[in-house]
Structure formats: structure tokens, C-alpha cells
Amino acid sequence: MRVNAVAPVVVDTPLTQQIKRDPEWYNAYADKTALKRWARPEEVAGPAVFLATLAASYITGSVIYVDGGWAAIDGRFEPKL
């Protein structure tokens, strides 16, 4: 048995449009990534599909961060409440 995970950051989907409409919130998340933008759904789907193929048959116990470099640069965000 293989167990892996895909760990995305904020993804531009219909469910995140409320956040995206607020420039302060959008930029707060985007600026915390090395790529300075949100992920697109297909950018998260690609690694998930890869993990389901034979090309990943010897990968297990791994987390693939699809986060634009967020984890690499410690992109913590503490919003104003």
C-alpha cells in the first residue's frame, strides 16, 4: 500500500472568490508565496494525477507541496480580525 498527500495553498476556485475579491486578503496570500500568486486548479490536479500513475509507483509516505513556495519561505499569514 502507498500513502501520499498533496498539500496545496490557496487555489483560485469558485469557493475562494469571496477572498479573492478583497485585494488585501488576495495579496496577503499571494505575497506569501515565492511565485506571488494563487494556484490554479490544474496546478494541483497535475501532482495528484502523477501520484496515481505508474511513474509514482515507488513513492510512498510523501507530501507534495503545491504551494508556490509558501512552505519554503515560511509564508505565515495572520489576518487582522
Distance bins in CASP14 RR format, pairs under 12 A and 6 or more apart:
PFRMAT RR
TARGET T0000
AUTHOR 0000-0000-0000
RMODE 2
METHOD distances of the structure
MODEL  1
1 60 1 0 0 1 0 0 0 0 0 0 0
1 61 0 0 0 0 0 1 0 0 0 0 0
2 51 0 0 0 0 1 0 0 0 0 0 0
2 52 0 0 0 0 1 0 0 0 0 0 0
2 53 0 0 0 0 0 1 0 0 0 0 0
2 54 0 0 0 0 0 1 0 0 0 0 0
2 56 0 0 0 0 1 0 0 0 0 0 0
2 57 1 0 0 1 0 0 0 0 0 0 0
2 58 0 0 0 0 1 0 0 0 0 0 0
2 59 1 0 0 1 0 0 0 0 0 0 0
2 60 1 0 1 0 0 0 0 0 0 0 0
2 61 1 0 0 1 0 0 0 0 0 0 0
2 62 0 0 0 0 1 0 0 0 0 0 0
3 51 0 0 0 0 0 1 0 0 0 0 0
3 56 0 0 0 0 0 1 0 0 0 0 0
3 59 0 0 0 0 0 1 0 0 0 0 0
3 60 1 0 0 1 0 0 0 0 0 0 0
3 61 1 0 1 0 0 0 0 0 0 0 0
3 62 0 0 0 0 1 0 0 0 0 0 0
3 63 0 0 0 0 0 1 0 0 0 0 0
4 47 0 0 0 0 1 0 0 0 0 0 0
4 48 0 0 0 0 1 0 0 0 0 0 0
4 50 0 0 0 0 1 0 0 0 0 0 0
4 51 1 0 1 0 0 0 0 0 0 0 0
4 52 0 0 0 0 1 0 0 0 0 0 0
4 53 0 0 0 0 0 1 0 0 0 0 0
4 56 1 0 0 1 0 0 0 0 0 0 0
4 57 0 0 0 0 0 1 0 0 0 0 0
4 58 0 0 0 0 0 1 0 0 0 0 0
4 59 1 0 0 1 0 0 0 0 0 0 0
4 60 1 0 0 1 0 0 0 0 0 0 0
4 61 1 0 1 0 0 0 0 0 0 0 0
4 62 1 0 1 0 0 0 0 0 0 0 0
4 63 1 0 0 1 0 0 0 0 0 0 0
4 64 1 0 0 1 0 0 0 0 0 0 0
4 65 0 0 0 0 0 1 0 0 0 0 0
5 44 0 0 0 0 0 1 0 0 0 0 0
5 47 0 0 0 0 0 1 0 0 0 0 0
5 48 0 0 0 0 1 0 0 0 0 0 0
5 51 0 0 0 0 1 0 0 0 0 0 0
5 59 0 0 0 0 0 1 0 0 0 0 0
5 60 0 0 0 0 0 1 0 0 0 0 0
5 61 0 0 0 0 1 0 0 0 0 0 0
5 62 1 0 0 1 0 0 0 0 0 0 0
5 63 1 0 1 0 0 0 0 0 0 0 0
5 64 1 0 0 1 0 0 0 0 0 0 0
5 65 0 0 0 0 1 0 0 0 0 0 0
5 66 0 0 0 0 0 1 0 0 0 0 0
6 39 0 0 0 0 0 1 0 0 0 0 0
6 43 0 0 0 0 0 1 0 0 0 0 0
6 44 1 0 0 1 0 0 0 0 0 0 0
6 45 0 0 0 0 1 0 0 0 0 0 0
6 46 0 0 0 0 1 0 0 0 0 0 0
6 47 1 0 1 0 0 0 0 0 0 0 0
6 48 1 0 1 0 0 0 0 0 0 0 0
6 49 0 0 0 0 1 0 0 0 0 0 0
6 50 0 0 0 0 1 0 0 0 0 0 0
6 51 1 0 0 1 0 0 0 0 0 0 0
6 52 0 0 0 0 0 1 0 0 0 0 0
6 56 0 0 0 0 0 1 0 0 0 0 0
6 59 0 0 0 0 0 1 0 0 0 0 0
6 62 0 0 0 0 1 0 0 0 0 0 0
6 63 1 0 0 1 0 0 0 0 0 0 0
6 64 1 0 1 0 0 0 0 0 0 0 0
6 65 0 0 0 0 1 0 0 0 0 0 0
6 66 1 0 1 0 0 0 0 0 0 0 0
6 67 0 0 0 0 0 1 0 0 0 0 0
7 39 0 0 0 0 0 1 0 0 0 0 0
7 44 0 0 0 0 1 0 0 0 0 0 0
7 47 0 0 0 0 1 0 0 0 0 0 0
7 48 0 0 0 0 0 1 0 0 0 0 0
7 51 0 0 0 0 0 1 0 0 0 0 0
7 62 0 0 0 0 0 1 0 0 0 0 0
7 63 1 0 1 0 0 0 0 0 0 0 0
7 64 1 0 0 1 0 0 0 0 0 0 0
7 65 1 0 1 0 0 0 0 0 0 0 0
7 66 1 0 0 1 0 0 0 0 0 0 0
7 67 1 0 0 1 0 0 0 0 0 0 0
7 68 0 0 0 0 0 1 0 0 0 0 0
7 69 0 0 0 0 0 1 0 0 0 0 0
7 70 0 0 0 0 1 0 0 0 0 0 0
7 71 1 0 0 1 0 0 0 0 0 0 0
8 16 0 0 0 0 0 1 0 0 0 0 0
8 29 0 0 0 0 0 1 0 0 0 0 0
8 33 0 0 0 0 0 1 0 0 0 0 0
8 38 0 0 0 0 1 0 0 0 0 0 0
8 39 1 0 1 0 0 0 0 0 0 0 0
8 40 0 0 0 0 0 1 0 0 0 0 0
8 41 0 0 0 0 1 0 0 0 0 0 0
8 42 0 0 0 0 0 1 0 0 0 0 0
8 43 0 0 0 0 1 0 0 0 0 0 0
8 44 1 0 1 0 0 0 0 0 0 0 0
8 45 0 0 0 0 1 0 0 0 0 0 0
8 46 0 0 0 0 0 1 0 0 0 0 0
8 47 0 0 0 0 1 0 0 0 0 0 0
8 48 0 0 0 0 1 0 0 0 0 0 0
8 63 0 0 0 0 0 1 0 0 0 0 0
8 64 0 0 0 0 1 0 0 0 0 0 0
8 65 0 0 0 0 1 0 0 0 0 0 0
8 66 1 0 1 0 0 0 0 0 0 0 0
8 67 1 0 0 1 0 0 0 0 0 0 0
8 68 0 0 0 0 1 0 0 0 0 0 0
8 69 0 0 0 0 0 1 0 0 0 0 0
8 70 0 0 0 0 1 0 0 0 0 0 0
8 71 0 0 0 0 0 1 0 0 0 0 0
9 16 0 0 0 0 0 1 0 0 0 0 0
9 29 1 0 0 1 0 0 0 0 0 0 0
9 30 0 0 0 0 1 0 0 0 0 0 0
9 31 0 0 0 0 0 1 0 0 0 0 0
9 32 0 0 0 0 1 0 0 0 0 0 0
9 33 1 0 0 1 0 0 0 0 0 0 0
9 34 0 0 0 0 0 1 0 0 0 0 0
9 35 0 0 0 0 1 0 0 0 0 0 0
9 36 0 0 0 0 0 1 0 0 0 0 0
9 37 0 0 0 0 0 1 0 0 0 0 0
9 38 1 0 0 1 0 0 0 0 0 0 0
9 39 1 0 1 0 0 0 0 0 0 0 0
9 40 0 0 0 0 0 1 0 0 0 0 0
9 43 0 0 0 0 0 1 0 0 0 0 0
9 44 0 0 0 0 1 0 0 0 0 0 0
9 65 0 0 0 0 1 0 0 0 0 0 0
9 66 1 0 0 1 0 0 0 0 0 0 0
9 67 1 1 0 0 0 0 0 0 0 0 0
9 68 1 0 0 1 0 0 0 0 0 0 0
9 69 0 0 0 0 1 0 0 0 0 0 0
9 70 1 0 1 0 0 0 0 0 0 0 0
9 71 0 0 0 0 1 0 0 0 0 0 0
9 72 0 0 0 0 0 1 0 0 0 0 0
9 73 0 0 0 0 0 1 0 0 0 0 0
9 75 0 0 0 0 1 0 0 0 0 0 0
9 76 0 0 0 0 0 1 0 0 0 0 0
9 77 0 0 0 0 0 1 0 0 0 0 0
10 16 1 0 0 1 0 0 0 0 0 0 0
10 17 0 0 0 0 0 1 0 0 0 0 0
10 18 0 0 0 0 0 1 0 0 0 0 0
10 19 1 0 0 1 0 0 0 0 0 0 0
10 20 0 0 0 0 1 0 0 0 0 0 0
10 25 0 0 0 0 1 0 0 0 0 0 0
10 26 0 0 0 0 1 0 0 0 0 0 0
10 27 0 0 0 0 0 1 0 0 0 0 0
10 28 0 0 0 0 1 0 0 0 0 0 0
10 29 1 0 1 0 0 0 0 0 0 0 0
10 30 0 0 0 0 1 0 0 0 0 0 0
10 31 0 0 0 0 0 1 0 0 0 0 0
10 32 0 0 0 0 1 0 0 0 0 0 0
10 33 0 0 0 0 1 0 0 0 0 0 0
10 35 0 0 0 0 0 1 0 0 0 0 0
10 37 0 0 0 0 1 0 0 0 0 0 0
10 38 1 0 1 0 0 0 0 0 0 0 0
10 39 1 0 0 1 0 0 0 0 0 0 0
10 40 0 0 0 0 0 1 0 0 0 0 0
10 41 0 0 0 0 0 1 0 0 0 0 0
10 43 0 0 0 0 0 1 0 0 0 0 0
10 44 0 0 0 0 0 1 0 0 0 0 0
10 66 0 0 0 0 0 1 0 0 0 0 0
10 67 0 0 0 0 1 0 0 0 0 0 0
10 68 0 0 0 0 0 1 0 0 0 0 0
10 70 0 0 0 0 1 0 0 0 0 0 0
10 75 0 0 0 0 0 1 0 0 0 0 0
10 77 0 0 0 0 1 0 0 0 0 0 0
11 17 0 0 0 0 0 1 0 0 0 0 0
11 19 0 0 0 0 0 1 0 0 0 0 0
11 20 0 0 0 0 0 1 0 0 0 0 0
11 29 0 0 0 0 0 1 0 0 0 0 0
11 33 0 0 0 0 0 1 0 0 0 0 0
11 37 0 0 0 0 0 1 0 0 0 0 0
11 38 1 0 0 1 0 0 0 0 0 0 0
11 39 1 0 1 0 0 0 0 0 0 0 0
11 40 1 0 0 1 0 0 0 0 0 0 0
11 41 1 0 1 0 0 0 0 0 0 0 0
11 42 0 0 0 0 1 0 0 0 0 0 0
11 43 1 0 0 1 0 0 0 0 0 0 0
11 44 1 0 1 0 0 0 0 0 0 0 0
11 45 0 0 0 0 1 0 0 0 0 0 0
11 48 0 0 0 0 0 1 0 0 0 0 0
11 66 0 0 0 0 1 0 0 0 0 0 0
11 67 0 0 0 0 0 1 0 0 0 0 0
11 68 0 0 0 0 0 1 0 0 0 0 0
12 19 0 0 0 0 1 0 0 0 0 0 0
12 20 1 0 0 1 0 0 0 0 0 0 0
12 21 0 0 0 0 0 1 0 0 0 0 0
12 26 0 0 0 0 1 0 0 0 0 0 0
12 29 0 0 0 0 0 1 0 0 0 0 0
12 30 0 0 0 0 0 1 0 0 0 0 0
12 37 0 0 0 0 1 0 0 0 0 0 0
12 38 1 0 1 0 0 0 0 0 0 0 0
12 39 1 0 0 1 0 0 0 0 0 0 0
12 40 1 0 1 0 0 0 0 0 0 0 0
12 41 1 0 0 1 0 0 0 0 0 0 0
12 42 0 0 0 0 0 1 0 0 0 0 0
12 43 0 0 0 0 1 0 0 0 0 0 0
12 44 0 0 0 0 0 1 0 0 0 0 0
13 19 0 0 0 0 0 1 0 0 0 0 0
13 20 0 0 0 0 1 0 0 0 0 0 0
13 38 0 0 0 0 1 0 0 0 0 0 0
13 39 0 0 0 0 1 0 0 0 0 0 0
13 40 0 0 0 0 1 0 0 0 0 0 0
13 41 1 0 1 0 0 0 0 0 0 0 0
13 42 0 0 0 0 0 1 0 0 0 0 0
13 43 0 0 0 0 0 1 0 0 0 0 0
13 44 0 0 0 0 1 0 0 0 0 0 0
13 45 0 0 0 0 0 1 0 0 0 0 0
14 20 0 0 0 0 0 1 0 0 0 0 0
14 21 0 0 0 0 0 1 0 0 0 0 0
14 41 0 0 0 0 0 1 0 0 0 0 0
15 41 0 0 0 0 0 1 0 0 0 0 0
16 22 0 0 0 0 0 1 0 0 0 0 0
16 25 0 0 0 0 1 0 0 0 0 0 0
16 26 0 0 0 0 1 0 0 0 0 0 0
16 29 0 0 0 0 1 0 0 0 0 0 0
16 30 0 0 0 0 0 1 0 0 0 0 0
16 38 1 0 0 1 0 0 0 0 0 0 0
16 39 0 0 0 0 1 0 0 0 0 0 0
16 40 0 0 0 0 0 1 0 0 0 0 0
16 41 0 0 0 0 0 1 0 0 0 0 0
17 25 0 0 0 0 0 1 0 0 0 0 0
17 26 0 0 0 0 0 1 0 0 0 0 0
17 38 0 0 0 0 0 1 0 0 0 0 0
18 25 0 0 0 0 1 0 0 0 0 0 0
18 26 0 0 0 0 0 1 0 0 0 0 0
19 25 1 0 1 0 0 0 0 0 0 0 0
19 26 1 0 0 1 0 0 0 0 0 0 0
19 27 0 0 0 0 0 1 0 0 0 0 0
19 28 0 0 0 0 1 0 0 0 0 0 0
19 29 1 0 0 1 0 0 0 0 0 0 0
19 30 0 0 0 0 0 1 0 0 0 0 0
19 38 0 0 0 0 1 0 0 0 0 0 0
19 77 0 0 0 0 0 1 0 0 0 0 0
19 79 0 0 0 0 1 0 0 0 0 0 0
20 26 1 0 1 0 0 0 0 0 0 0 0
20 27 0 0 0 0 0 1 0 0 0 0 0
20 28 0 0 0 0 0 1 0 0 0 0 0
20 29 0 0 0 0 1 0 0 0 0 0 0
20 30 0 0 0 0 1 0 0 0 0 0 0
20 37 0 0 0 0 0 1 0 0 0 0 0
20 38 1 0 0 1 0 0 0 0 0 0 0
22 28 0 0 0 0 1 0 0 0 0 0 0
22 29 0 0 0 0 0 1 0 0 0 0 0
22 30 0 0 0 0 0 1 0 0 0 0 0
22 79 0 0 0 0 0 1 0 0 0 0 0
22 80 0 0 0 0 0 1 0 0 0 0 0
23 29 0 0 0 0 0 1 0 0 0 0 0
23 30 0 0 0 0 1 0 0 0 0 0 0
23 31 0 0 0 0 0 1 0 0 0 0 0
24 30 0 0 0 0 0 1 0 0 0 0 0
24 31 0 0 0 0 0 1 0 0 0 0 0
24 77 0 0 0 0 0 1 0 0 0 0 0
24 79 0 0 0 0 1 0 0 0 0 0 0
24 80 0 0 0 0 1 0 0 0 0 0 0
25 31 0 0 0 0 0 1 0 0 0 0 0
25 32 0 0 0 0 0 1 0 0 0 0 0
25 38 0 0 0 0 0 1 0 0 0 0 0
25 77 0 0 0 0 1 0 0 0 0 0 0
25 79 1 0 0 1 0 0 0 0 0 0 0
25 80 0 0 0 0 1 0 0 0 0 0 0
26 32 0 0 0 0 0 1 0 0 0 0 0
26 33 0 0 0 0 0 1 0 0 0 0 0
26 36 0 0 0 0 0 1 0 0 0 0 0
26 37 0 0 0 0 1 0 0 0 0 0 0
26 38 1 0 0 1 0 0 0 0 0 0 0
26 77 0 0 0 0 0 1 0 0 0 0 0
26 79 0 0 0 0 0 1 0 0 0 0 0
27 33 0 0 0 0 0 1 0 0 0 0 0
27 36 0 0 0 0 1 0 0 0 0 0 0
27 37 0 0 0 0 0 1 0 0 0 0 0
27 38 0 0 0 0 0 1 0 0 0 0 0
27 77 0 0 0 0 0 1 0 0 0 0 0
27 79 0 0 0 0 0 1 0 0 0 0 0
28 36 0 0 0 0 0 1 0 0 0 0 0
28 38 0 0 0 0 0 1 0 0 0 0 0
28 70 0 0 0 0 0 1 0 0 0 0 0
28 75 0 0 0 0 0 1 0 0 0 0 0
28 76 0 0 0 0 0 1 0 0 0 0 0
28 77 1 0 1 0 0 0 0 0 0 0 0
28 78 0 0 0 0 1 0 0 0 0 0 0
28 79 1 0 0 1 0 0 0 0 0 0 0
28 80 0 0 0 0 1 0 0 0 0 0 0
29 35 0 0 0 0 0 1 0 0 0 0 0
29 36 0 0 0 0 0 1 0 0 0 0 0
29 37 0 0 0 0 1 0 0 0 0 0 0
29 38 1 0 0 1 0 0 0 0 0 0 0
29 39 0 0 0 0 0 1 0 0 0 0 0
29 67 0 0 0 0 0 1 0 0 0 0 0
29 68 0 0 0 0 0 1 0 0 0 0 0
29 70 0 0 0 0 1 0 0 0 0 0 0
29 75 0 0 0 0 1 0 0 0 0 0 0
29 76 0 0 0 0 0 1 0 0 0 0 0
29 77 1 0 0 1 0 0 0 0 0 0 0
29 78 0 0 0 0 0 1 0 0 0 0 0
29 79 0 0 0 0 1 0 0 0 0 0 0
30 36 1 0 1 0 0 0 0 0 0 0 0
30 37 1 0 1 0 0 0 0 0 0 0 0
30 38 1 0 1 0 0 0 0 0 0 0 0
30 39 0 0 0 0 0 1 0 0 0 0 0
30 67 0 0 0 0 0 1 0 0 0 0 0
30 68 0 0 0 0 1 0 0 0 0 0 0
30 69 0 0 0 0 0 1 0 0 0 0 0
30 70 0 0 0 0 0 1 0 0 0 0 0
30 75 0 0 0 0 0 1 0 0 0 0 0
30 77 0 0 0 0 0 1 0 0 0 0 0
31 37 0 0 0 0 1 0 0 0 0 0 0
31 38 0 0 0 0 0 1 0 0 0 0 0
31 68 0 0 0 0 0 1 0 0 0 0 0
31 69 0 0 0 0 0 1 0 0 0 0 0
31 70 0 0 0 0 0 1 0 0 0 0 0
31 73 0 0 0 0 0 1 0 0 0 0 0
31 75 0 0 0 0 1 0 0 0 0 0 0
31 76 0 0 0 0 0 1 0 0 0 0 0
31 77 0 0 0 0 1 0 0 0 0 0 0
32 38 0 0 0 0 0 1 0 0 0 0 0
32 67 0 0 0 0 1 0 0 0 0 0 0
32 68 0 0 0 0 1 0 0 0 0 0 0
32 69 0 0 0 0 1 0 0 0 0 0 0
32 70 1 0 1 0 0 0 0 0 0 0 0
32 71 0 0 0 0 0 1 0 0 0 0 0
32 72 0 0 0 0 0 1 0 0 0 0 0
32 73 1 0 0 1 0 0 0 0 0 0 0
32 74 0 0 0 0 1 0 0 0 0 0 0
32 75 1 1 0 0 0 0 0 0 0 0 0
32 76 1 0 0 1 0 0 0 0 0 0 0
32 77 1 0 1 0 0 0 0 0 0 0 0
32 78 0 0 0 0 0 1 0 0 0 0 0
32 79 0 0 0 0 0 1 0 0 0 0 0
33 39 0 0 0 0 1 0 0 0 0 0 0
33 43 0 0 0 0 0 1 0 0 0 0 0
33 65 0 0 0 0 0 1 0 0 0 0 0
33 66 0 0 0 0 0 1 0 0 0 0 0
33 67 1 0 0 1 0 0 0 0 0 0 0
33 68 1 0 1 0 0 0 0 0 0 0 0
33 69 1 0 1 0 0 0 0 0 0 0 0
33 70 1 0 1 0 0 0 0 0 0 0 0
33 71 0 0 0 0 1 0 0 0 0 0 0
33 72 0 0 0 0 1 0 0 0 0 0 0
33 73 1 0 0 1 0 0 0 0 0 0 0
33 74 0 0 0 0 0 1 0 0 0 0 0
33 75 1 0 0 1 0 0 0 0 0 0 0
33 76 0 0 0 0 0 1 0 0 0 0 0
33 77 0 0 0 0 0 1 0 0 0 0 0
34 65 0 0 0 0 0 1 0 0 0 0 0
34 67 0 0 0 0 1 0 0 0 0 0 0
34 68 1 0 1 0 0 0 0 0 0 0 0
34 69 1 0 1 0 0 0 0 0 0 0 0
34 70 1 0 0 1 0 0 0 0 0 0 0
34 71 0 0 0 0 1 0 0 0 0 0 0
34 72 1 0 0 1 0 0 0 0 0 0 0
34 73 1 0 1 0 0 0 0 0 0 0 0
34 74 0 0 0 0 0 1 0 0 0 0 0
34 75 0 0 0 0 1 0 0 0 0 0 0
35 43 0 0 0 0 1 0 0 0 0 0 0
35 66 0 0 0 0 0 1 0 0 0 0 0
35 67 0 0 0 0 1 0 0 0 0 0 0
35 68 1 0 1 0 0 0 0 0 0 0 0
35 69 1 0 0 1 0 0 0 0 0 0 0
35 70 0 0 0 0 1 0 0 0 0 0 0
35 72 0 0 0 0 0 1 0 0 0 0 0
35 73 0 0 0 0 0 1 0 0 0 0 0
36 68 0 0 0 0 1 0 0 0 0 0 0
36 69 0 0 0 0 0 1 0 0 0 0 0
36 70 0 0 0 0 0 1 0 0 0 0 0
36 73 0 0 0 0 0 1 0 0 0 0 0
36 75 0 0 0 0 0 1 0 0 0 0 0
37 43 0 0 0 0 0 1 0 0 0 0 0
37 67 0 0 0 0 0 1 0 0 0 0 0
37 68 0 0 0 0 1 0 0 0 0 0 0
37 69 0 0 0 0 0 1 0 0 0 0 0
37 70 0 0 0 0 0 1 0 0 0 0 0
38 44 0 0 0 0 0 1 0 0 0 0 0
38 66 0 0 0 0 0 1 0 0 0 0 0
38 67 0 0 0 0 0 1 0 0 0 0 0
38 68 0 0 0 0 1 0 0 0 0 0 0
38 70 0 0 0 0 0 1 0 0 0 0 0
39 45 0 0 0 0 0 1 0 0 0 0 0
39 46 0 0 0 0 0 1 0 0 0 0 0
39 47 0 0 0 0 0 1 0 0 0 0 0
39 65 0 0 0 0 0 1 0 0 0 0 0
39 66 1 0 0 1 0 0 0 0 0 0 0
39 67 1 0 0 1 0 0 0 0 0 0 0
39 68 1 0 0 1 0 0 0 0 0 0 0
39 69 0 0 0 0 0 1 0 0 0 0 0
39 70 0 0 0 0 1 0 0 0 0 0 0
40 46 0 0 0 0 0 1 0 0 0 0 0
40 66 0 0 0 0 0 1 0 0 0 0 0
40 68 0 0 0 0 0 1 0 0 0 0 0
41 47 0 0 0 0 0 1 0 0 0 0 0
41 48 0 0 0 0 0 1 0 0 0 0 0
41 66 0 0 0 0 0 1 0 0 0 0 0
42 48 0 0 0 0 0 1 0 0 0 0 0
42 49 0 0 0 0 1 0 0 0 0 0 0
42 66 0 0 0 0 0 1 0 0 0 0 0
43 49 0 0 0 0 0 1 0 0 0 0 0
43 50 0 0 0 0 0 1 0 0 0 0 0
43 64 0 0 0 0 0 1 0 0 0 0 0
43 65 0 0 0 0 0 1 0 0 0 0 0
43 66 1 0 0 1 0 0 0 0 0 0 0
43 67 0 0 0 0 0 1 0 0 0 0 0
43 68 0 0 0 0 1 0 0 0 0 0 0
44 50 0 0 0 0 0 1 0 0 0 0 0
44 51 0 0 0 0 0 1 0 0 0 0 0
44 64 0 0 0 0 1 0 0 0 0 0 0
44 65 0 0 0 0 0 1 0 0 0 0 0
44 66 1 0 1 0 0 0 0 0 0 0 0
44 67 0 0 0 0 1 0 0 0 0 0 0
44 68 0 0 0 0 0 1 0 0 0 0 0
45 51 0 0 0 0 0 1 0 0 0 0 0
45 52 0 0 0 0 0 1 0 0 0 0 0
45 64 0 0 0 0 0 1 0 0 0 0 0
45 66 0 0 0 0 1 0 0 0 0 0 0
46 52 0 0 0 0 1 0 0 0 0 0 0
46 53 0 0 0 0 0 1 0 0 0 0 0
46 55 0 0 0 0 0 1 0 0 0 0 0
46 56 0 0 0 0 0 1 0 0 0 0 0
46 64 0 0 0 0 1 0 0 0 0 0 0
46 66 0 0 0 0 1 0 0 0 0 0 0
47 53 0 0 0 0 0 1 0 0 0 0 0
47 55 0 0 0 0 0 1 0 0 0 0 0
47 56 0 0 0 0 1 0 0 0 0 0 0
47 59 0 0 0 0 0 1 0 0 0 0 0
47 62 0 0 0 0 0 1 0 0 0 0 0
47 63 0 0 0 0 0 1 0 0 0 0 0
47 64 1 0 1 0 0 0 0 0 0 0 0
47 65 0 0 0 0 1 0 0 0 0 0 0
47 66 1 0 1 0 0 0 0 0 0 0 0
47 67 0 0 0 0 0 1 0 0 0 0 0
47 68 0 0 0 0 0 1 0 0 0 0 0
48 56 0 0 0 0 0 1 0 0 0 0 0
48 64 0 0 0 0 1 0 0 0 0 0 0
48 66 0 0 0 0 1 0 0 0 0 0 0
49 55 0 0 0 0 1 0 0 0 0 0 0
49 56 0 0 0 0 1 0 0 0 0 0 0
49 64 0 0 0 0 0 1 0 0 0 0 0
49 66 0 0 0 0 0 1 0 0 0 0 0
50 56 1 0 1 0 0 0 0 0 0 0 0
50 57 0 0 0 0 0 1 0 0 0 0 0
50 59 0 0 0 0 1 0 0 0 0 0 0
50 62 0 0 0 0 0 1 0 0 0 0 0
50 64 0 0 0 0 1 0 0 0 0 0 0
50 66 0 0 0 0 0 1 0 0 0 0 0
51 57 0 0 0 0 1 0 0 0 0 0 0
51 58 0 0 0 0 0 1 0 0 0 0 0
51 59 1 0 0 1 0 0 0 0 0 0 0
51 60 0 0 0 0 1 0 0 0 0 0 0
51 61 0 0 0 0 0 1 0 0 0 0 0
51 62 0 0 0 0 1 0 0 0 0 0 0
51 63 0 0 0 0 0 1 0 0 0 0 0
51 64 1 0 0 1 0 0 0 0 0 0 0
51 66 0 0 0 0 0 1 0 0 0 0 0
52 59 0 0 0 0 0 1 0 0 0 0 0
53 59 0 0 0 0 0 1 0 0 0 0 0
56 62 0 0 0 0 1 0 0 0 0 0 0
56 64 0 0 0 0 1 0 0 0 0 0 0
63 71 0 0 0 0 1 0 0 0 0 0 0
64 71 0 0 0 0 0 1 0 0 0 0 0
65 71 1 0 1 0 0 0 0 0 0 0 0
65 72 1 0 0 1 0 0 0 0 0 0 0
65 73 0 0 0 0 0 1 0 0 0 0 0
65 75 0 0 0 0 0 1 0 0 0 0 0
67 73 0 0 0 0 1 0 0 0 0 0 0
67 74 0 0 0 0 0 1 0 0 0 0 0
67 75 0 0 0 0 1 0 0 0 0 0 0
68 75 0 0 0 0 0 1 0 0 0 0 0
69 75 0 0 0 0 1 0 0 0 0 0 0
70 76 0 0 0 0 1 0 0 0 0 0 0
70 77 0 0 0 0 1 0 0 0 0 0 0
END
